[in-house]
Every structure is written in structure tokens, then in C-alpha cells.
Amino acid sequence: MAIPVSPLAVALPSLPEIAGVRLGAAAAGIRYKGRTDLVMADFSPGTTAAGVFTRNKCPGAPVDWCRASLAGGKARALVVNAGNANVFTGRAGAEAARATAAAAALLVGCPAKQVFLGSTGVIGEVLPHERLTAALPALHADLRADGWEAAARGIMTTDTFPKGATRVASIGGAEVRISGIAKGSGMIAPDMATMLCFVFTDAKIPAPALQACLAPAVDASFNCTTVDSDTSTSDTVLLFATGQARHPRVPAEGGAILADFRAKLAEILHDLALQVVRDGEGAQKLVRIEVTGAVSKKSAKRVAMAIANSPLVKTAIAGEDANWGRIVMAVGKAGEPADRDLLSIAIGGTFMAREGSVVPGYDEAPVVAHMKGREIEILVDLGLGRGQAVAWTCDLTHGYIDINGSYRS
Amino acid sequence: MAIPVSPLAVALPSLPEIAGVRLGAAAAGIRYKGRTDLVMADFSPGTTAAGVFTRNKCPGAPVDWCRASLAGGKARALVVNAGNANVFTGRAGAEAARATAAAAALLVGCPAKQVFLGSTGVIGEVLPHERLTAALPALHADLRADGWEAAARGIMTTDTFPKGATRVASIGGAEVRISGIAKGSGMIAPDMATMLCFVFTDAKIPAPALQACLAPAVDASFNCTTVDSDTSTSDTVLLFATGQARHPRVPAEGGAILADFRAKLAEILHDLALQVVRDGEGAQKLVRIEVTGAVSKKSAKRVAMAIANSPLVKTAIAGEDANWGRIVMAVGKAGEPADRDLLSIAIGGTFMAREGSVVPGYDEAPVVAHMKGREIEILVDLGLGRGQAVAWTCDLTHGYIDINGSYRS
């Protein structure tokens, strides 16, 4: 089944070279035909790594592998395949991960535990790792400093467009680069909201400080988005710092010197997370849900995610119906403190309901026009406190059913 | 939009007269044209009542009204309308409920608080209660002991078939009758799983004992089903006992004398709950999910409901794809104790995965045949303990999008 490119797609930005990173893609024939499905990157010696992984209790073998590798804090290579998630594959799956890492380590000349892995695709089928290891030598020989688009495309599964983002950050007055690629369009929900995201920088940052930058940025980006409330067994965000840029020394605990780096990293992850939602399976509209007036930030986020995950809200948006009654329902089902008679709801900036009932004679025209657009804004004020949060989702359409009713066939 | 009758529909059984209950339906023109949308029942003096309501924090005005009325434990009438849920309607909604109850009370000759109310349909529009009160006198004059089908049809919204169930129970050797009607096909999830369900018996049961029978029966039926994980603001189950049957006295605390009554009531609610799932919006398949080997019954239920609510599982079933990998994902996302390497999964009785990986060379033919059927059985064994639970759901199809993308238009 050919899936049309999402109408919410954005163009892949030009991703500049990052000193110490070379990458590329090859067609290993894992599942797909006539396209690349194997991506490799290698990193200069001294590269540090940080990672955040799915909270799903049944993670894939590559997630197990990366969690263990992360303890060392060092990275020399990344190998990612699309088409097979290597999840729920028992001992054979762990062996496939080990063999893949060993093959890459041999090529790069490093311990296997400095190789990081990602796999995405079908669950429960044993990964044909011989196809990966057979394709790796030629792929490794061909890695390039400008292989970004190839890498961004090689990790796609049901994605309809490649995803990337880049920023320049300042560390102690010196410029460093940060670039990331991501894939994911279904099984997207906290925690986390993409299957795979890889970020690279030439900054020189000790592993503990790098991890301290990554975790909150993931929380504020991927963990505020949802496509279908399902949580992948493979969700992985990895951040690699090659240390090739020249800038004042960053202490192990990070601190103020990384303020701009943290801000730019957060921008990249937010950008990539929204690209994933824009490529939500079947998505026709990008939806921003802001909740204010909750008793706490945590409560606001739960309410926002309850709205973002409601199939009735999402189908109404697909139908361009400003059905705020379903938003009321979703607020109520979140289980968080809410008082029906204090609730106010605006769509596209027009308040349709205030303090527990419809606004008499509100102007429907701007709301109708807003609902026909590609980007929908919902504001819910609970009227209780100062907690606020934003969640992002997409609408639920026939396209979602088309894609997911026949994914394996 | 004409919605075809669910392929999972069952015929409305013949519901016998119940001494002390008269009912009927009228067309009040609340929202629909050319169909009944107002249902009334009246009960003989001495009728007791029990009720269980939505846990949604933004309940409708009729739910508020019923909760208050239930404190008295006595009932003389029930008024239900379809097409407008009288939810999120502020003071006007409470006034509409009060006026409707007052009009019915005047006709029946009872205090308003002995009138119970149910409303289902669009949220956020003020209920035109004058249409209800205008239609009530003629409707009341026309109530009949055999008005069951009229009542079952009059409460429907997006339902494609009327729902009813009946049993005979024994109390101290004497026979009593129990019959129920229900409506609901979307916004179905715990707690609870139908918008509206009304059960009637000629047994003579004190209100506290009646409530003690109802609550666990709802928990074991409606609260084990889900269509789309959304929780209605109007969910209501009411049980009325007219006391017209002759049987040994039931004490206020109920007890052993009600054992058979409880069993038959549980059967009726289970039957009605499954009818609601069978009429799930767009449903093509009824899905039974059994979870065994959990650390507790509560944990098993949470895992079963996580599977039942997963859009990816439900779309795979719609596509007749035995995608057990998505079941693994759903188990993992439930957040309950689970060990990937102990997990076993069977579909239609065939184990496809055992102890953490695919069963080598399992026979796919019976699984493929099973997936093409109307009733799908999924068994998940967690291999951890003795907790077990069953959840019921339906598949997620284009029909769901069709119905919910244009409900208000």
C-alpha cells in the first residue's frame, strides 16, 4: 500500500557536517525491497553518549543493549535498522543485537559496548542479523560527513517524510552544532513519543552532564505528544557528543555553561517531536492542546493528554467539528481535579464555553474557519489553580485505519 | 448518515410484563425527526431504587439529579430522552432536569425526588425541556405493561439495534422476574461501559440490599468492556424493584436469600454489556481478552483493558491480522508487573508465542481462519501469579471514523 505524504509534512532542513560524525545508509533487504533499511554512524574517539528509553515493560533487545552500553558513557558507533524491531524475540533477539554490535565494533575498532543499536518495525520476528552484518562492511567503508539525508530516510518505516532539525548553540562563547534525525508515525505516546531519535553534537560534554541535558528535554518534547496512546517497545532517544569543537571545559555536573546548549537541544527535540506528530498515521491536522488553571503542572499535563488521546475528540477534529462537548468529556475522564462549573473552552481563540456552560451567541464563523485549517488550537481553562501544560496530537482519520489494518500484509 | 445495523447484532428478546412497571415512548422532537426520543416508565408505590453512575468528573445534570434522588431509595417514575445529554449546560441544565422531574411527578402523583432521569446525546446544548414536558402527559396516559420494545428503541442514539435481556430468579423458592434495557455504542469505557441501562424487577428488596446487588454486578460487566476508552458524562445504571412479587421477606442487608437474584442480575448486565460492545461504533468483530497469570486480579484487569483499548491492537483485528506483537506492546504499556520472557499469547486457542518468543512453526491456518470470524478470542498468560480477568471490546474500523467524524452534522 502506497501511503501519500502527510499534508502536514515539512521539508528536511539542510543538516551541516558535524566534526567527528560520519554516517550513511544501505539496503540490507531486512524486510523492504528497493529502499535503504540499514543506517550506520561512526564517531571519533572520545565521543560521549546519553539516552532515554521507552517505559514499556516489554522492551526490545536493542533497548536492553543500549541501556547496558550507556553505563560506560562512551560511543563509537550507531547501527539502526528499519523493518524489524527485534522485540519479543527471546534469546535469539539478544544474540542478534550482540552479533550486530560485534560486527560494527570490529569495523570501527572499539569494544562492542561502545556500539549503540536501534531497531524499528515488526515485533516478534527474529531479526535476520546476518543480513545486517553482511551489509555493514560496505556501508562502513562508505560513511560520509554529509550522509544526513540518507540516514534520515534509512530509518523510516511508515513515515511519509524524513525528519531532521539543526541548531547552533553557544558554550562559553564558542559555537557548537547540534543536529538530530527521527523516525516515527504510529505507536506514538508517552513515554515516549517517537520510536527512534538520534541527536549529534560536536560539543565536548561529559556523559553525566549530557544525560542531565537530555532527560528534561525529552520530557518537555516527545513526552508531551501522542498519536494513538500506544507506547512503543522500541522508543529510543540517543545523544552523542564527539568533543571535536573547541570551547571552555564543561564540568561533569554541567551547570550554567550549558544553558544555551540545553535550550537549543530542547528546540531540536521539540521540532522533531512535532514532525513525528505531523507524520502521525493518517494525520490531516496538527492539534495543540493547552490546559491552564489546573491544580498543578502534572495535573494539567494529564488533562491535556486525556484530551489528546480521546478517540472521540480526535475523530471530531477529523470531521472539522468543533465538538467541545467531547472535550468536556475528556477533561472529566482524566480523573484529575476539575469542576464542571468552572470550565472554559476556546477553539482557535474563540471561547465557546465559559464557567460551565456554552457562551450564548458566540460567533461560530471563526471557529468553523479554524476547524477547516491544518493546525488546530484548543485551550481549556480549569479555573482551579495555576498549573498549565501543552500537549500535541493529530486527528484520527480513515488513513490511520488503512495503515494499521494492513501493516504486516 | 444512515448507519447499517451492526453485523454483530442480536435480536431483542421478548421481554415479559413485570408487575408494577408500565412504560412507553413518544416522539418529542428533541433532536431527531420521525422517531421516538422520549421514554417514560412508572412504578407502583413501594418501588425501591439502586444506581451506579459515571466516574467522569464532569457529569450531566441528570446524573446529579439521580444521585440526589437515590438518597431517598424510592422511585415512582423514570424519564429518559435521547438526542441531548443535558451535560455541561450549567444552571439551565439543572433547571431542565428539575422541570422534567416535576412534570412527571405531577402526572404520577409523587414527590419530584422519586422521579429518576436519564439523558443521552449531544453535550453542551441546553435541553429543550418544554418539549419533554409537553409530550409527557400523552405519553403517561399511554404507558403499557408491554411497552418494552418501544422503550428499548426510544433510548437509542447511534445504536443500530435495541438491547434487552430478561431472566427469572428465585428468592426463597419463589420466582421473580428481572428485565433490562440498555443503549450505548460509543464513548464506552470504564467506568462505566454504557451510557444508559435500566433494569426492572418485581422482587421486593429494600434499597440498601438492592444497591449491594447492583454495584458488583456493574463492576463485573459494564466495567469490563470498552469500545473506545472514552468515558461518558452520562453513564447510568438504574435498578428498580416494584415489590409486587410474593416471596419470603428480604432483610435490609440482603444476604444469602438473594444469591440467585444476584446471579441472574449479573447475567442480565453481562448480556446487556456485551450487546453494547456488539453495537460498538463501526464494530465488525467482538473481541474477548482473557489475561491469566497476573500478580493479582486487579493487575490482570488493567492489562486486559490496556489490550482492549489499544488502537493498534484494534485496527489489527479489523484487518484480520493476528498481530500478536501489538499485544506484547499493549501488555508492556499497561505499566503492570510483566516479564517479557515469561509472556505467552494465544489467538483462537492457538499459542503463537510462549515464554517470550514466537512458537517455532506454529500452525497459522487455524489462526487465520479464527481472525476472519466475528468473535475473536485472545489469551495472554503473564506467567507470574494467579490473577486473572476478562475484558471485552470490538475492533476499530472505518465505521468508527464515519460515525464520529460527523455525529453532530
Interface residues (C-beta under 8 A of the other chain):
Chain A: R55 N56 K57 C58 P59 A85 V87 F88 T89 G90 R91 A92 G93 V122 I123 G124 E125 V126 G186 M187 A189 D228 S229 D230 T231 S232 T233 N309 S310 P311 L312 T315 A316 A318 G319 D321 N323 W324 G325 R326 V328 M329 A330 V331 G332 K333 A334 G335 E336 P337 A338 R340 D341 L343 A353 E355 G356 S357 V358 L396 T397 H398 Y400 I401 N404 G405 S406 Y407 R408 S409
Chain B: T54 R55 N56 K57 C58 P59 A85 V87 F88 T89 G90 R91 A92 G93 V122 I123 G124 E125 V126 G186 M187 A189 D228 S229 D230 T231 S232 T233 N309 S310 P311 L312 T315 A316 A318 G319 D321 N323 W324 G325 R326 V328 M329 A330 V331 G332 K333 A334 G335 E336 P337 A338 R340 D341 L343 A353 E355 G356 S357 V358 L396 T397 H398 Y400 I401 N404 G405 S406 Y407 R408 S409
